């Protein structure tokens, strides 16, 4: 047997063992678990009213282009949400929520429906959120929504 192989084998075994132990401490990622994580973050975000929840959800480089043309950052987004909470008689839910995964980047998109205390829908928005997996967790780096406006039925033409 070649002596160099004999010396390398224990080093390889130690490296594999350390790698296995290190891997055991870090949750294994998979497409289903990443998709589940993004859906859970979206469910948390749709009802978020407090700064501490938003601090965890949003990355420091988060941006939010508004349909008014303004682009706000994380601090501005948190300030607006905490100063303008959704009225208690309004409930938001996902009418549609889809997730696409691209390695360490995820895109969530769909439709949010807002209803009043009677359950009547008063508003719908189509949205796209982008998440990045960094330092062992997913965080939102961008959000954009647009009100859905239904055109009145008119003559074909």
C-alpha positions in Angstrom: 0.0 0.0 0.0 1.2 3.5 -0.8 2.2 5.3 2.4 0.7 8.6 1.3 -2.7 7.0 0.9 -2.4 5.5 4.4 -1.7 9.0 5.9 -4.5 10.7 3.9 -7.3 8.2 4.7 -7.5 9.2 8.5 -7.6 12.9 7.5 -10.4 12.3 5.0 -12.4 10.3 7.6 -12.0 13.1 10.2 -13.0 15.7 7.6 -16.1 13.7 6.7 -17.0 13.2 10.3 -16.7 16.9 11.0 -18.6 17.8 8.0 -21.4 15.4 9.0 -21.5 16.8 12.5 -21.5 20.3 11.2 -24.3 19.4 8.7 -26.4 17.9 11.6 -26.4 21.3 13.3 -27.6 23.0 10.2 -31.1 22.1 9.0 -31.1 20.4 5.6 -32.7 22.5 2.9 -34.8 21.0 0.2 -37.3 22.4 -2.4 -40.3 21.4 -0.2 -38.8 22.8 3.0 -37.7 26.1 1.3 -41.2 26.4 -0.3 -42.8 25.8 3.1 -40.5 28.4 4.7 -41.5 31.0 2.2 -45.2 30.3 2.6 -44.8 30.5 6.4 -43.0 33.9 6.0 -45.8 35.2 3.7 -48.5 34.0 6.2 -46.6 35.9 9.0 -46.1 39.0 6.8 -49.7 39.3 5.7 -50.7 39.9 9.4 -47.5 41.7 10.6 -48.3 44.9 12.5 -45.3 45.3 14.7 -41.7 46.5 14.0 -40.0 43.4 15.5 -41.7 41.0 13.2 -41.0 43.1 10.2 -37.4 43.6 11.3 -36.9 39.8 11.2 -38.8 39.3 7.9 -37.1 42.1 5.9 -33.5 42.1 4.9 -31.5 45.3 5.6 -31.3 46.0 1.8 -35.1 45.6 1.4 -36.9 47.8 -1.2 -40.5 48.3 -1.9 -41.5 50.1 -5.1 -45.0 51.6 -4.7 -47.5 52.1 -7.4 -47.2 55.8 -6.8 -43.7 55.6 -8.3 -41.9 56.1 -4.9 -39.4 53.4 -3.8 -39.1 53.0 0.0 -36.6 51.1 2.1 -36.9 48.8 5.1 -37.1 51.5 7.7 -39.7 53.5 5.7 -41.8 50.3 5.1 -41.7 49.4 8.8 -42.6 53.0 9.8 -45.5 53.1 7.4 -46.9 49.8 8.5 -46.7 50.5 12.2 -48.2 54.0 11.9 -51.0 52.8 9.5 -52.2 49.5 10.9 -55.0 47.7 9.0 -58.4 48.5 10.6 -59.6 45.8 13.0 -62.6 45.2 10.8 -60.5 44.4 7.7 -59.1 40.9 7.1 -56.4 40.1 4.5 -56.0 36.6 3.1 -54.2 35.0 0.1 -56.6 34.3 -2.7 -53.6 32.9 -4.5 -50.0 32.2 -3.3 -47.4 30.6 -5.5 -43.7 30.2 -4.8 -40.9 29.7 -7.3 -37.4 28.7 -6.1 -34.1 29.5 -7.8 -31.4 28.2 -5.4 -30.9 30.9 -2.7 -33.6 33.1 -4.3 -37.3 32.7 -4.1 -40.2 34.5 -5.6 -43.7 34.5 -4.0 -46.5 35.9 -6.0 -50.3 35.9 -6.1 -53.3 37.8 -5.0 -54.3 39.2 -1.6 -58.0 39.7 -0.9 -59.1 42.2 1.8 -62.6 41.9 3.2 -64.7 43.7 5.7 -66.4 42.4 8.9 -69.2 40.9 6.8 -66.7 38.9 4.7 -67.4 41.1 1.6 -64.3 41.6 -0.5 -63.4 45.3 -0.7 -60.0 45.2 -2.4 -57.6 42.8 -4.2 -53.9 43.3 -4.9 -51.6 41.3 -7.1 -48.2 41.0 -5.6 -44.6 39.8 -6.1 -42.2 39.3 -3.2 -38.5 38.3 -3.6 -36.6 36.5 -0.8 -32.9 35.6 -0.5 -31.5 32.9 1.7 -28.6 34.4 3.7 -26.8 33.5 6.9 -29.1 30.5 7.4 -32.5 32.1 6.9 -34.8 33.5 4.3 -35.6 37.3 4.2 -37.5 39.5 1.9 -35.4 41.8 -0.3 -38.2 43.3 -2.4 -42.0 43.6 -2.4 -44.4 45.1 -4.9 -48.2 45.1 -5.1 -50.6 46.6 -7.5 -54.4 47.1 -6.9 -56.5 45.0 -9.2 -59.0 47.2 -11.0 -61.8 45.5 -12.8 -62.9 47.3 -15.9 -66.6 47.7 -16.4 -68.0 45.4 -19.0 -68.5 47.2 -22.2 -69.1 46.6 -25.8 -66.6 44.4 -27.6 -64.5 46.3 -29.8 
